[in-house]
Amino acid sequence: MKKKVKFTVLGTPVAKGRPRLGKYGTYTPEKTVNYENLVKLSYIQECGNVSLNGALKMTVKAYFPIPKSTRKKERVLMQAGKIRHTKKPDGDNVVKSIADALNGIAYDDDSAVVDLTISKDYSEKPRVEV
């Protein structure tokens, strides 16, 4: 039987930051750590302790805020999905922050994800739907 889990991470999607070299070794940027913690919390709140195994399919829909300077006509097109989010961050880096955050919680390791779909759009309510 296939298990399906769905959850939403509210707020602007955040890409996985590159590890930084500091005085005492490498570290993950604080923004990335905070976002990964938000992903973990969102998963636990909506899915509980569901643990997935085997080959996994992951679908990630990232919704970015519409810039305040956007003209009314473009805003309508963005909300309708006619104008897509083609700016940074890259979709693969957004997925990386989510997949890494779920290691040890939703699955043992994100290497189990064999099928992956990512989409980037605009919305009045920024979020990521997994």
N, C-alpha and C positions, 0 to 999 in steps of 0.2 A: 504494500500500500504506500502511495506517495503522500508525504507530509508537505503541507503548504503553510508557510508562515509569512505574514505580512506585517510590516510596521512602518511608522513614519517618524523621521527625525525632523523636528521643527527648527526653523532658522535657516540662515543662508548656508548652502553647502560649502564645505571647506576641503581643500585638496590636501593630500598628505605632504607635509613639509619634509625637505631633505634633512637628514641628520646633520647637526652642526658640530664643529670641533671647538671645544671650549678649553679652559685652563685645566680641567680635571678629566678630560676625555670627551667622547662624543655624547650628544644629548639630542632628544627630539624637541623641536620648537614647542613652546607652551600652547600656542593656538591649536596645534595638531593634537596634543595631549588632551586639551579641554574638549575638542570636538569628538575624539574617540571615546572619551568618557560619556559624552552626551549620547552617542550611538549605542553604547553598552546599556545605559540607563533606559533609553527608548525601547530597546529590544526586550529587556527584562520586564518592563512595565506592560508591554503589549503581548509578549509571547511567553512570558514566564520562564521556566527552566527547560524549554523544549531544546533538545539536542539533536542535531541532524547528522546523518552519516551516509556514506556511499557517495556516488557522483552527484554533485549538486548543480542546479541551475539558479543563477542570480539575475534578477532584473532590477536595475536601479534607474529611477526617474528623478533627476535633479531639477528643481525649480528655483531659479535665481530671481532676486527682486528686480522689478522694472526700474531703471534709473529715473530719478526725479526730473531730470531735464528732458525726458522723452516727450515729443509732441503727441497731442491727443490722438491723431490718426494712427501713428505708429504704436501707441499704447494699446489701442483696440486690436491691431494686428498681432501684437505680442501676446495679448491675452487669448486670442483665438488660435495661437500656435502657428500663425502664418510667418512670423519673424521668429527665428530660433536663436538660442544663445550660442554664439560662435566665438565668444571671447574667452579669456582665461578665467578660471582654471580649466585645465584639460579634463575631460571626462574620465580618463583612465586614472588620474591622480585622485579624483573624488572617490572613485570606486576603491582605490587602494586604502584610503583612510577608513572606509566602511568595512571592507573585507578584513583588514588587520584588526580593527576594533572587535570584530566578532570571533576572532581566534580564541579558543578555549571556552567560549560561551555558547555560541550557536553550533559550532563544529570544532573539531580538534585543530585543524589547520586550513587556511584558505586555499591550499593546494587541491582540496576536494572540489572546488568550483571548476567545473569543466565546460560550462555553457554560461556566457555572460553577455548581457545586453545593457547598454547605457544610453540614456537620452537626456538632453539638456534643453530646457525651455525657460520661459519667463512666467512669473506669476505674481499677483499681489500678495500671496502668502508663500514666502520662500520656504522650501522644505526639501527633504529627500524621501521618496517612497521606495521601500525595498520589498 
